[in-house]
Amino acid sequence: MKTIAIAACIFSSFLFSAKSRSDSLDLAQYRGQVVYLDFWASWCVPCKKSFPWMNQIREKYKDRGLKIIAVSVDESAQAMKNFLAQHPAKFSVIHDKDKALSKGYTLIGMPTSFIYDREGKLTGSYPGYNLKTKAKIEAQLQALLNKG
């Protein structure tokens, strides 16, 4: 659960590009914010429940410095779009068709999320989504956001 690629541990060394759509993710631009990075797929049943929750925590903590980024690992852009039509996202979404972003992480299941503190240090990883996981994630986010 704690196995994470070294290259993804610090913002300054984190820049991947999804070649298929020229989407890119440079987490260094979010230094000073707490980042919740979520890898998901349209076929993922727990992801359907996590999206409304991510919308809620975004709304709840956005003024305190929370940034949510969801990375779709779907091969099909249409599958991703269909999912988003049914489960709208009020946060950033990136399509990682060629897995250029997800290669830097150990994804144990879907969804798998990672939390970075304001200095860019990886502070947690969470495979799956359920009530227990949700409570742990929100507690960690609150603690990091309270550090100012």
Helices and strands as residue ranges (DSSP letters): G 6-8, G 11-13, E 15-18, E 23-26, G 27-30, E 34-40, H 45-61, G 62-64, E 66-72, H 77-86, E 92-95, G 102-104, E 112-116, E 122-127, H 131-146
